[in-house]
Amino acid sequence: MSNATQSLAGTRITSLLDANSFVEIGQSVTARSTDFNMTENKAPSDGVITGYGVIDDKLVYVYSQDASVLNGTVGEMHARKITRLYDLAMKTGAPVIGLVDCAGIRLQEATDALEAFGEIYLKQTLASGVIPQITAIFGTCGGGMAVIPSLTDFTFIEEKKGKMFVNTPNALEGNHIEKCDTSSAKFQSEETGLIDGVGTEEEILGKIRSLVSLLPSNNQDSDSYTECTDDLNRICEDIENCTGDTAIALSQIADNGEFFETKSDYGKDMVTGFIRLNGATVGAVANRSEIYDEEGKKTEEFDGTISSRGARKAADFVKFCDAFDIPVLTLTNTTGLKATLCNEKMMAKSLGALASAFAEATVPKVNVIIGKAYGTAYIVMNSKALGADMVYAWDSAEIGMMDASLAAKIMYSGSDSTVLGEKAAQYRDLQNSVESAAARGYVDTIISPADTRKYVIGAFEMLFTKREDRPSKKHGTV
């Protein structure tokens, strides 16, 4: 049972874990520095509660920083407690969850604190791709602490009190906090690509519980399945009306309509998240051109292209799935690449990362083309060319270099409208039709939209024993 003092840090742990499951480790550890009158400061647990417990009967390790003890600053022993927790997690193959509320590195301990703090980075890096790492920011996460979420797989932030920054807003040249609060949950979730969810403390803890239940405990865990209570052959009657907001389309495909979206406020033209299919967790990536709220009202609209942010977001997500042997499903519906000055700065690099992520992934990969699939944007979205194991296309899909009318204008520049119309129709039939792509083997099966769920489930069942080798190398450089 928990021996944690009933501080806010302890309460967060007990709220996160299954009832009465927390066991504290290192309760008696305290700061050993005596400089700058540190012996006069009481530091219970050195400002961080560490231990283990279960979420839905799954073992997890948790540390929770206590802002009531020396402002939650990270000292030598504070950091050592976290690194020792990582050592245990790596030995037992279980996730690590960090609940952050910290005023930074403890000045009184100087290089001792810095050295121990750096060891946290080391442990996180070694654990990356071996065990899932999750961070929740409930207070301040500034300076060197801001690197910790960047080294974890998923990060959540409390909507009002959560603050994350490397440099404070007022320290940025030409900025002040009233002009742009770069530490706010809103800025961090929309601009940095690090935040997976924003909400109240209760909502965040609930999201972490849901996420842990979906993820394997480690990169060799093959038992993260649940019993499927949904019809495997269920018809997705309205899915054809969801090609714009593919978050809704994915929920229609998923067991019991459940979809866990990640980084929903960043790169909104791309959807990433987790669903279950026949009880197994599947990573999902999809293009998006519209967003609807819970009442069915359209709140945002995009032009159907892939942005550099969307590409980076998808690439990072696919890499995570591949590291933890989670199959990947894509829903493709894109007309091209975002053409703006801001996007052009990182577009090539981001597309390279996305293409590399799909090409290097050895997990089962299934692609469903649900709308338009044009040009390079189509290629980087888990196409057959990049190694997709199965590619399905709705019977209403279009696959080709570009829109047929635009292609006709380029090939027959100067021709009148009659000729252009005839050539566009010809191009559409010969080059842009889903039938022509299937005839060349780029699409395996043309399906009815309503049958998407049963075909996708069947594909992943068939691919369950997939094994694929890659050239021997230390790691890629993309």
C-alpha positions as CSV (number, residue, x, y, z in Angstrom):
1,M,0.0,0.0,0.0
2,S,1.0,3.6,-0.4
3,N,3.1,5.3,2.2
4,A,3.0,8.6,0.3
5,T,2.1,11.7,2.3
6,Q,-1.2,13.1,1.2
7,S,0.3,16.0,-0.6
8,L,-1.0,17.1,-4.0
9,A,1.7,15.0,-5.6
10,G,0.6,12.0,-3.7
11,T,-3.1,12.6,-4.5
12,R,-2.3,12.7,-8.2
13,I,-0.7,9.3,-8.0
14,T,-3.6,7.7,-6.1
15,S,-6.1,9.3,-8.6
16,L,-4.1,7.9,-11.5
17,L,-3.6,4.3,-10.4
18,D,-6.0,1.5,-9.5
19,A,-7.3,1.8,-5.9
20,N,-4.8,0.9,-3.2
21,S,-2.2,-0.3,-5.7
22,F,0.6,2.3,-5.2
23,V,3.7,1.2,-3.4
24,E,6.2,4.0,-2.7
25,I,9.9,3.6,-3.2
26,G,12.6,5.7,-1.5
27,Q,10.3,7.6,0.9
28,S,13.2,8.2,3.3
29,V,15.6,9.7,0.7
30,T,16.4,13.3,1.3
31,A,18.9,15.9,0.0
32,R,22.5,15.3,1.2
33,S,23.8,18.8,0.3
34,T,24.7,21.1,3.3
35,D,25.7,24.2,1.3
36,F,23.7,27.4,1.6
37,N,21.9,26.3,4.8
38,M,20.3,23.3,3.1
39,T,20.4,21.4,6.4
40,E,17.8,23.8,7.7
41,N,15.4,23.0,4.9
42,K,13.2,20.0,5.4
43,A,12.9,18.0,2.2
44,P,10.6,15.0,2.6
45,S,11.3,12.5,-0.2
46,D,13.5,15.3,-1.7
47,G,10.5,16.7,-3.5
48,V,9.5,13.7,-5.6
49,I,7.4,10.7,-4.8
50,T,8.4,7.6,-6.7
51,G,7.0,4.1,-6.8
52,Y,4.9,1.6,-8.7
53,G,1.3,0.5,-9.1
54,V,-1.2,-0.7,-11.7
55,I,-3.6,0.7,-14.2
56,D,-6.3,-1.7,-15.3
57,D,-4.1,-4.4,-13.7
58,K,-1.1,-3.4,-15.8
59,L,2.2,-2.6,-14.0
60,V,3.4,1.0,-14.3
61,Y,6.1,3.1,-12.6
62,V,5.2,6.7,-11.5
63,Y,7.1,9.7,-10.2
64,S,5.2,12.8,-9.0
65,Q,7.0,16.0,-8.2
66,D,5.9,17.8,-5.0
67,A,5.9,21.6,-5.5
68,S,5.4,22.0,-1.7
69,V,8.9,20.8,-1.1
70,L,11.6,23.3,-2.1
71,N,9.2,24.3,-5.0
72,G,9.7,20.9,-6.5
73,T,13.2,21.7,-7.7
74,V,15.4,18.9,-8.9
75,G,18.3,18.2,-6.7
76,E,20.9,15.4,-6.8
77,M,18.8,12.8,-4.9
78,H,15.5,13.9,-6.5
79,A,17.0,13.1,-9.9
80,R,18.6,9.8,-8.6
81,K,15.2,8.6,-7.4
82,I,13.8,9.1,-10.9
83,T,16.8,7.4,-12.6
84,R,16.5,4.4,-10.2
85,L,12.8,4.2,-11.1
86,Y,13.8,4.0,-14.8
87,D,16.3,1.2,-13.9
88,L,13.4,-0.9,-12.4
89,A,11.1,-0.1,-15.3
90,M,13.7,-1.3,-17.8
91,K,14.3,-4.5,-15.9
92,T,10.7,-5.4,-15.6
93,G,9.5,-4.0,-18.9
94,A,6.8,-1.5,-17.7
95,P,5.9,2.1,-18.7
96,V,7.1,5.1,-16.8
97,I,4.7,8.0,-16.1
98,G,6.0,11.4,-14.9
99,L,3.8,13.9,-13.2
100,V,5.6,17.2,-13.5
101,D,5.3,20.2,-11.2
102,C,8.8,21.7,-10.9
103,A,10.6,25.0,-10.5
104,G,13.7,23.8,-12.3
105,I,17.1,22.6,-11.1
106,R,18.0,23.3,-7.5
107,L,20.6,26.2,-7.4
108,Q,22.0,25.2,-4.0
109,E,23.3,21.9,-5.3
110,A,24.8,23.3,-8.5
111,T,26.9,20.7,-10.4
112,D,25.7,17.8,-8.3
113,A,22.2,18.5,-9.4
114,L,23.2,19.1,-13.0
115,E,25.1,15.8,-13.2
116,A,22.2,13.8,-11.8
117,F,19.7,15.7,-14.0
118,G,21.7,14.7,-17.1
119,E,21.4,11.1,-16.0
120,I,17.6,11.4,-16.3
121,Y,18.1,12.3,-20.0
122,L,20.4,9.3,-20.4
123,K,17.9,6.9,-18.9
124,Q,15.1,8.3,-21.0
125,T,17.1,7.9,-24.1
126,L,18.0,4.3,-23.3
127,A,14.4,3.6,-22.5
128,S,13.1,5.1,-25.8
129,G,11.6,2.4,-27.9
130,V,11.8,-0.2,-25.1
131,I,9.1,1.0,-22.7
132,P,6.4,3.6,-23.2
133,Q,7.1,6.9,-21.5
134,I,4.3,9.4,-20.6
135,T,4.6,12.9,-19.1
136,A,1.8,15.0,-17.6
137,I,2.5,18.7,-16.8
138,F,0.4,20.0,-13.9
139,G,2.6,23.1,-12.9
140,T,5.8,24.5,-14.2
141,C,8.1,22.6,-16.6
142,G,10.8,25.1,-17.6
143,G,14.4,25.2,-18.6
144,G,16.1,21.8,-18.6
145,M,12.9,20.2,-17.4
146,A,11.3,21.0,-20.8
147,V,13.6,18.5,-22.4
148,I,12.1,15.7,-20.4
149,P,8.7,15.7,-22.2
150,S,10.6,15.9,-25.6
151,L,12.3,12.6,-24.7
152,T,9.0,10.8,-23.8
153,D,6.5,9.4,-26.1
154,F,3.3,11.2,-25.0
155,T,2.8,14.5,-23.1
156,F,-0.3,16.0,-21.6
157,I,-0.6,19.5,-20.0
158,E,-3.1,21.0,-17.6
159,E,-5.0,23.7,-19.4
160,K,-4.7,26.5,-16.8
161,K,-1.8,25.9,-14.4
162,G,0.4,23.9,-16.8
163,K,3.4,25.9,-18.1
164,M,6.2,24.6,-20.4
165,F,9.1,26.6,-21.7
166,V,12.8,26.5,-22.3
167,N,13.1,30.3,-22.1
168,T,10.4,32.2,-20.3
169,P,8.1,34.3,-22.6
170,N,9.7,37.5,-21.3
171,A,13.2,36.3,-22.1
172,L,12.4,36.0,-25.8
173,E,13.7,38.9,-27.9
174,G,10.8,41.1,-28.9
175,N,8.3,39.3,-26.9
176,H,6.6,39.6,-23.5
177,I,4.0,37.3,-21.8
178,E,1.1,39.7,-22.5
179,K,1.9,39.7,-26.2
180,C,2.4,35.9,-26.6
181,D,2.5,33.5,-23.7
182,T,4.7,30.9,-25.2
183,S,4.6,28.8,-22.0
184,S,0.8,28.3,-22.1
185,A,-0.9,25.1,-22.8
186,K,-2.6,26.6,-25.9
187,F,0.7,27.7,-27.4
188,Q,2.5,24.5,-26.6
189,S,-0.2,22.2,-27.9
190,E,-0.7,24.2,-31.2
191,E,2.9,25.2,-32.0
192,T,5.4,22.7,-30.7
193,G,4.2,19.3,-31.6
194,L,5.0,17.9,-28.2
195,I,1.6,18.0,-26.5
196,D,-0.9,15.1,-27.0
197,G,-3.7,16.5,-24.9
198,V,-4.9,19.5,-22.9
199,G,-7.5,19.4,-20.2
200,T,-8.3,19.5,-16.5
201,E,-6.2,17.5,-14.1
202,E,-9.0,14.9,-13.8
203,E,-9.3,14.7,-17.6
204,I,-5.5,14.3,-18.1
205,L,-5.3,11.5,-15.6
206,G,-8.2,9.8,-17.3
207,K,-6.5,10.1,-20.7
208,I,-3.3,8.6,-19.4
209,R,-5.3,5.6,-18.0
210,S,-7.0,5.1,-21.4
211,L,-3.6,5.4,-23.2
212,V,-1.9,2.9,-20.9
213,S,-4.6,0.4,-21.5
214,L,-4.1,0.7,-25.3
215,L,-0.3,0.4,-25.3
216,P,1.9,-2.7,-24.8
217,S,4.0,-2.6,-21.7
218,N,7.2,-2.9,-23.6
219,N,8.6,-3.5,-27.1
220,Q,8.4,-7.3,-26.7
221,D,4.9,-7.5,-25.1
222,S,2.7,-9.6,-27.4
223,D,-0.2,-10.0,-24.9
224,S,-1.8,-6.5,-25.1
225,Y,-5.1,-7.7,-26.4
226,T,-8.7,-7.4,-25.1
227,E,-11.7,-9.5,-26.0
228,C,-13.6,-7.9,-28.9
229,T,-17.3,-7.4,-28.1
230,D,-18.1,-5.7,-31.5
231,D,-19.2,-7.4,-34.7
232,L,-16.1,-8.1,-36.9
233,N,-18.3,-7.8,-40.0
234,R,-20.2,-4.7,-38.9
235,I,-21.2,-2.5,-41.8
236,C,-20.0,1.2,-41.6
237,E,-23.1,2.7,-43.1
238,D,-22.2,6.4,-42.8
239,I,-18.5,6.2,-43.2
240,E,-18.6,7.6,-46.8
241,N,-19.8,10.9,-45.3
242,C,-16.8,11.1,-43.0
243,T,-14.0,11.5,-45.6
244,G,-13.5,15.1,-44.5
245,D,-13.1,14.4,-40.7
246,T,-11.3,11.1,-40.6
247,A,-11.2,11.1,-36.8
248,I,-14.9,10.2,-37.1
249,A,-14.2,7.7,-39.9
250,L,-11.7,5.9,-37.7
251,S,-14.1,5.7,-34.8
252,Q,-16.6,4.0,-37.2
253,I,-14.0,1.4,-38.1
254,A,-12.8,0.9,-34.6
255,D,-14.2,-1.7,-32.1
256,N,-17.1,-0.1,-30.2
257,G,-16.5,3.2,-31.9
258,E,-13.5,4.1,-29.7
259,F,-10.7,6.3,-31.1
260,F,-7.9,7.8,-29.0
261,E,-6.5,10.8,-30.8
262,T,-2.9,12.1,-30.2
263,K,-1.7,15.7,-30.8
264,S,-5.1,16.8,-31.9
265,D,-4.2,20.5,-31.8
266,Y,-1.1,20.3,-33.9
267,G,-0.9,19.7,-37.7
268,K,-4.6,19.3,-37.8
269,D,-4.7,18.3,-41.5
270,M,-3.3,14.9,-40.3
271,V,-5.0,12.6,-37.8
272,T,-3.0,10.2,-35.6
273,G,-4.2,8.0,-32.8
274,F,-5.1,4.5,-31.6
275,I,-8.0,2.2,-32.2
276,R,-8.7,-1.4,-31.5
277,L,-9.6,-3.9,-34.2
278,N,-10.7,-7.3,-33.0
279,G,-9.3,-6.4,-29.6
280,A,-5.8,-5.6,-30.9
281,T,-4.3,-2.0,-30.7
282,V,-3.7,-0.5,-34.2
283,G,-2.0,2.9,-34.9
284,A,-4.0,5.1,-37.3
285,V,-2.9,7.9,-39.6
286,A,-5.3,9.7,-41.8
287,N,-5.5,12.9,-43.9
288,R,-8.2,15.4,-42.8
289,S,-9.9,18.3,-44.5
290,E,-12.6,19.1,-42.0
291,I,-13.2,19.1,-38.2
292,Y,-16.6,18.6,-36.7
293,D,-17.5,19.1,-33.0
294,E,-19.6,16.8,-30.8
295,E,-22.8,18.5,-32.0
296,G,-22.0,17.8,-35.7
297,K,-21.1,21.4,-36.5
298,K,-18.1,22.1,-38.8
299,T,-15.5,24.1,-36.8
300,E,-12.5,24.1,-39.1
301,E,-11.8,23.4,-42.8
302,F,-8.6,22.7,-44.7
303,D,-7.7,22.4,-48.3
304,G,-7.0,18.7,-48.5
305,T,-3.2,19.0,-48.7
306,I,-0.5,17.7,-46.4
307,S,1.3,20.4,-44.3
308,S,4.9,20.1,-43.1
309,R,3.6,19.9,-39.5
310,G,1.1,17.1,-40.4
311,A,3.9,15.1,-42.1
312,R,6.2,15.4,-39.1
313,K,3.4,14.5,-36.7
314,A,2.6,11.4,-38.7
315,A,6.3,10.4,-39.1
316,D,6.9,10.5,-35.3
317,F,3.7,8.5,-34.7
318,V,4.6,5.8,-37.2
319,K,8.1,5.5,-35.7
320,F,6.5,4.9,-32.3
321,C,4.2,2.3,-33.6
322,D,7.0,0.4,-35.3
323,A,9.2,0.5,-32.2
324,F,6.4,-1.1,-30.2
325,D,5.3,-3.6,-32.9
326,I,1.9,-1.8,-33.3
327,P,0.3,-2.4,-36.7
328,V,-0.5,0.8,-38.8
329,L,-3.6,1.7,-40.7
330,T,-3.8,4.7,-43.0
331,L,-6.8,6.4,-44.6
332,T,-5.5,8.4,-47.6
333,N,-7.4,11.3,-49.0
334,T,-5.0,14.1,-50.2
335,T,-4.7,16.3,-53.2
336,G,-1.1,17.4,-52.8
337,L,1.3,19.4,-50.6
338,K,0.6,22.6,-48.7
339,A,2.0,25.5,-50.8
340,T,2.9,28.3,-48.4
341,L,6.1,30.1,-47.6
342,C,6.0,28.8,-44.0
343,N,5.4,25.2,-45.0
344,E,8.1,25.3,-47.8
345,K,10.8,25.9,-45.2
346,M,10.4,22.4,-43.8
347,M,8.3,20.6,-46.4
348,A,11.0,18.5,-48.0
349,K,12.5,17.5,-44.7
350,S,9.1,16.6,-43.2
351,L,8.1,14.6,-46.3
352,G,11.4,12.7,-46.2
353,A,10.8,11.9,-42.5
354,L,7.3,10.6,-43.3
355,A,8.4,8.5,-46.3
356,S,11.3,7.1,-44.3
357,A,9.0,6.2,-41.3
358,F,6.7,4.2,-43.5
359,A,9.5,2.6,-45.6
360,E,11.4,1.5,-42.5
361,A,8.4,0.2,-40.5
362,T,8.3,-3.6,-40.5
363,V,5.0,-3.9,-38.7
364,P,1.8,-4.8,-40.6
365,K,0.8,-1.8,-42.8
366,V,-2.6,-1.4,-44.4
367,N,-3.7,1.5,-46.5
368,V,-7.3,2.4,-47.5
369,I,-7.6,5.1,-50.2
370,I,-10.9,6.8,-49.3
371,G,-10.8,9.8,-51.7
372,K,-8.3,11.5,-53.8
373,A,-4.7,10.3,-53.8
374,Y,-2.5,12.6,-55.9
375,G,1.2,12.9,-56.6
376,T,3.9,12.8,-54.0
377,A,1.4,13.2,-51.2
378,Y,-0.1,9.9,-52.2
379,I,3.3,8.2,-52.3
380,V,4.3,9.2,-48.8
381,M,1.0,8.1,-47.3
382,N,1.9,4.4,-46.9
383,S,1.6,3.6,-50.6
384,K,2.4,0.2,-52.1
385,A,5.7,1.7,-53.3
386,L,6.8,2.4,-49.7
387,G,6.0,-1.1,-48.5
388,A,2.3,-1.2,-47.6
389,D,1.3,-4.8,-47.2
390,M,-2.3,-4.4,-48.3
391,V,-3.8,-1.4,-50.2
392,Y,-7.6,-1.1,-50.5
393,A,-9.4,1.7,-52.3
394,W,-13.1,2.7,-52.2
395,D,-14.8,2.4,-55.5
396,S,-15.2,6.2,-55.5
397,A,-11.5,6.9,-55.0
398,E,-9.2,8.6,-57.5
399,I,-5.5,7.8,-57.8
400,G,-3.0,9.6,-60.0
401,M,-0.5,12.4,-60.6
402,M,-3.0,15.3,-60.2
403,D,-6.5,16.4,-60.9
404,A,-7.4,15.4,-64.5
405,S,-8.5,18.9,-65.6
406,L,-5.2,20.4,-64.4
407,A,-3.3,17.6,-66.2
408,A,-5.1,18.3,-69.5
409,K,-4.3,22.0,-69.2
410,I,-0.6,21.2,-68.8
411,M,-0.4,18.6,-71.6
412,Y,-2.6,20.5,-74.1
413,S,-1.7,24.1,-73.2
414,G,-3.4,26.5,-75.6
415,S,-6.2,24.1,-76.7
416,D,-9.9,25.2,-76.5
417,S,-12.3,24.2,-73.8
418,T,-13.8,21.4,-75.8
419,V,-10.4,19.7,-76.4
420,L,-9.4,20.2,-72.8
421,G,-12.7,18.6,-71.6
422,E,-12.2,15.6,-73.8
423,K,-8.6,15.1,-72.8
424,A,-9.4,15.6,-69.1
425,A,-12.1,12.8,-69.3
426,Q,-9.6,10.6,-71.2
427,Y,-6.9,11.2,-68.5
428,R,-9.4,10.5,-65.7
429,D,-10.3,7.1,-67.2
430,L,-6.8,6.1,-68.2
431,Q,-4.7,7.4,-65.4
432,N,-6.8,8.7,-62.4
433,S,-9.3,5.9,-62.0
434,V,-9.1,3.4,-59.2
435,E,-9.5,0.6,-61.8
436,S,-6.4,1.6,-63.6
437,A,-4.4,1.6,-60.4
438,A,-5.7,-1.8,-59.5
439,A,-4.9,-3.1,-63.0
440,R,-1.3,-2.2,-62.4
441,G,-1.2,-3.8,-58.9
442,Y,-1.0,-0.6,-56.9
443,V,-4.3,-1.4,-55.3
444,D,-5.0,-4.9,-54.1
445,T,-8.8,-4.7,-53.8
446,I,-11.5,-2.2,-54.7
447,I,-14.1,-2.2,-51.9
448,S,-17.4,-0.6,-50.9
449,P,-16.9,2.1,-48.2
450,A,-19.4,0.2,-45.9
451,D,-17.2,-2.9,-45.9
452,T,-14.1,-1.1,-44.7
453,R,-14.1,-2.5,-41.2
454,K,-14.3,-6.1,-42.2
455,Y,-11.6,-5.9,-44.9
456,V,-9.2,-4.0,-42.6
457,I,-9.7,-6.5,-39.8
458,G,-9.2,-9.4,-42.2
459,A,-6.0,-7.9,-43.5
460,F,-4.5,-7.4,-40.1
461,E,-5.5,-11.0,-39.1
462,M,-3.7,-12.3,-42.2
463,L,-0.6,-10.2,-41.5
464,F,-0.4,-11.2,-37.8
465,T,2.6,-13.4,-38.3
466,K,4.4,-11.0,-40.7
467,R,8.2,-11.0,-40.5
468,E,10.3,-8.6,-42.6
469,D,14.1,-8.0,-42.6
470,R,15.9,-4.8,-43.3
471,P,19.5,-4.1,-44.3
472,S,21.9,-4.4,-41.3
473,K,22.8,-1.0,-40.0
474,K,23.2,0.9,-36.7
475,H,20.3,3.3,-37.4
476,G,18.9,5.5,-40.2
477,T,19.8,9.2,-40.4
478,V,16.6,10.6,-41.7
